[in-house]
Amino acid sequence: MSSPNYETLLGVIRPLGSVLVAFSGGTDSTLVLRAVLDALPGENVLAVTLAAPYTPAFEVAAAREAAKSMGARHEVVAVPFPEAVRDNPPDRCYACKRLLFGLLADRAAGRGLAHVCDGTNADDLGDHRPGLKAVRELGVASPLLWAGLAKADVRRLSRERGLATWDAPAGACLLTRLPHGERVTEAGLRRIEAGEAFLREIGFPGARLRSHGDVARLEVAPDRIAALVAADREHGLDAHLKELGFRHVAVDLAGYRMGSLNETAGNGGVKS
């Protein structure tokens, strides 16, 4: 039996008729895709994952698997590095969203789909998320928000529907690991990605590797800091990160917090 919240979600989706779902494969967009497939005919639904150079490869792979498991039509579109975010400006999220959702809108129009849907939820309105401004300007539909669903609701409904993403850690693009104003290079992004992949491998999903030049600053939940230090002894974490090119490896004693690189840079970037 569907819960009232899920029926509300289906109710805001049905009038859309046909949609392209901006699909990252995360908790929010996975529930949106599941609901869209439940509310509309499958031929009226297309999931699209945009793979920019700063999109973690494991997230793209997870999106492929999630879409396949739901039987959704799915496309992965490679996106070249937008010059507007090459220097990681404080307004990078706005510039990036304007570009990426503009591409999705064009793709939807070309496929005869009436709307683009995203995974914005009600909690996002309380965060500093400049990308939301771009989404609104482009007329993107936000079913979770329209249904009044907060993150806890999204996780509950996802679990009820057997979606593996119900408890997935929050994701964010790799630009959020770098200070504002720093020139972004492909090599730098791949180094961060490789470091976080190793952290996941040794049991720290959701950990952040903040890159400060030749310093890797690691953030995990406060109650996992001791385990992270122990992981160095067991898995050679320090040595592994230095092999990637970092000269120093530091553990942030304050633990993981969203938007830590915004603490000294103003409010220009998304929390992540």
N, C-alpha and C positions, 0 to 999 in steps of 0.2 A: 504494500500500500504506500502511495506517495505521501510524504509529509506535507502539511499546509505550505511551508516555505517553498518546497519544490514545485507545488502546483502554482504558486504565485510566480515563480521563475518561468515556468512553462507558459503561463498566461501573458507575460510581457514579451515573450519571444514569438508566439504564434502570429501576431499581426505583422511581423517583419516580412513574412512570406518566403524570402530567400536571403541567405547570408554567406558572407566570407568571414570565417573566424580567424582572428589574429592569434595564432596558436604557438605559444612558447613551450607547451608541455608541462607547465607548472600547475600548482594546485588550482588557481583561479581559472585559467583558460581551459584546463581539462574539464572542470565542471561545466563551464559554458558550452564546450563542444558536446559533452554528453547530453546536456539539456536541449541544445539546438537539434541534435539528432533525434531526441525523443519528441520534440515539438513539431518538427518539419519533415517533409519527405527527404530522403537521403540525397536525391538528385538536386535538391535546392540548397545543399550545404557543401561548402568547400573550406577545408582548413589549410591555412598557409603559414609556414614558418619561414621567417626571414633570417638568413644566416649572414650577419655582418662579421667582419674580422674580429670584433670584440664580443661576439656571442660564443660562450663556451661550447666546445664541440660535443661534450657529453650531454648538454641540454638539447641540442639538435637531434642527437641519437635517441634520447628519451622521448622527444616529441614524435619521432617516426614510429617508435614502438607503441606509444599511447594511441596515436591515431589509427594504427593498424589494428590494435586490440578492440577498438570501437567500430571498426568497419567504415571509417570515414574516408572520403576522398581527401587526399593530402598532397601538398606540394611543398618542397623546400626550395627557396629562391635565394641564391647567393647575391649579396649586396656588396658592391665595392665600398672602400672606406670613404665616408663623406668628408670632404675637406672642411666642412663647417665644424667638425668636432676633432679635427686632427690635433689641435693644441689643448684639448680637454678643457674648454671654457666653462665657466660657472653655469651657463645656460645650455650646456650640451644636451640635456634631456629634452628640452623644448625643441632644439634644432633637429635632433635625431628623430623624435616622434613625428615632427612635421614631415620630414622626408619619408620615413618608413611607412607611416599611415597614408601618406599621399600615394605611395607606390601600391599599397593594398587597395586603396579606393579605385585607382586606375585598373587594377587587375579585376576587381569585382565588377566594374562597369563593362570591361571587356568580356566577362563571362556571363553577363546578363543577371548578375546578383544584385539585389536591391540595397543591401546594407553591409557594412563592415562592423563586426562585433569585437569588443575587447573584454578583458577580465577585470576591469576596475570594480572594486567592492566598496561597501559603505565606509570601511575604516580608512580607505585611501584619502578620503576627504579631510581627515584630521592630520594627515602627514603633509610635509612640504614636497609636492610632486609636480614640478613645472611641466612635466610631460602631459599632465591632465589638461593643461591649457590648450596644447596642440590638438589633443583628442577632441575636445569640445569644439574647437574652431573648425575641425574637419567633419563634424557631425557624426562621429562614431557612436554606435549604439553600445550601451553598457548594461547588459541585462542584470548582472548581479547587483549593481548599484540601484537600478530601477526597482528591483524586487526588495530592496532594503536589507540585503544580506551582508553581514560583517564577516571578517575572516573566520571567526569561530563557527559561524553558520556554514560557510563554504566547506570547512574541514568536516563538520558533522554530516552534511549532505553528501559529501564525497565518500565518506566512510560507509554511509548507509547504502550507497550505490556500488560499493566494492571497488572504488577507484584507488589504485595504488598510490596516487599522489596525495591522499588525504592528509598525510603527516609529513609531506616533503618539506625540507628547509626552504626558506625564502631564497629566490635566485635574483641575480642582478648581473648586468653586463660587466665586462672586465674593466671598462673605463672607470668604474667606481672604486677600483683598487689603486688608482693613481691620483696624485694631487692635482688640483685645478691648475691650468696654465702649463702643465708639463707636456712637451711634444711626445706624441704617442707613436711608437714604432711597432711593427709586426713582431720583431724579436722580443721586445719588452712584454707584449701581450702573451706570446707563447711561453715565456719564462714564468709569468704569473700562473697561466693555465696549467703548466706542468707541475708547479709547486702545489697548487690546490688539488690536482689529481692525486698526487702522492699523499696529501693529507686525507683525502677521502679513502684512499687505499688502506691506510693504517688506522682508520676508524674515526675520522673527524669530518663527516659530511656537514656542509654548511659553514666550515671554517673559512676565514678570510685571510688572504695574504695581501697586505697593503704594501705596495712597492714604493720605497723612498730612495731612489737612486740605487746605491749598492746595499741598502738595508731592507731586509724582509721583516715586516712587523706582522706577527701572527695574532689573530683574534679568534678565540673560541669562547663558548659560554664560561662564565666565571667558575662554575663547579667542574669544569673540564680542564682547567689550567694545569693542575697537578698531573693529570693523565697525559697532557701534552708534553710536559717536561720529562715524564717517564718514557714517553714514546721516543724521545731522542736516544735514550740509552738502549732501547729495544730495537729500534728501526733505523738509527742513524739519521734522524731528521736534519740535524744541523749540517752534517756532511753532504746529504743529498741536495739541500738547497744551495749550498756553496758550489756544488758541481754545476748547478744551473747558472751560476754567475754572481750570486749574492756574496758579498764579503762578510756581512754581519747578519745574524738572525736573532730577532728579539721577540719576546712574548709580551703582549700588552696586558699588564696586570689588571686593567679595568675590564678586560674581557670584551667579547663581541658586543658592539652596539651599532645600530643602523646609522649610517651617515657619519662615521667617525672622522672621515677626511673633510667633512663640512664644518667641523668644530672650529677650525681656524680660518675657514674660507668663506664664511657667510652662508646664505641659504640657496645658492644657485643650483645645487645638484640634488639628485634624488637620494633619498635615504636607502642604504643598501649594505 
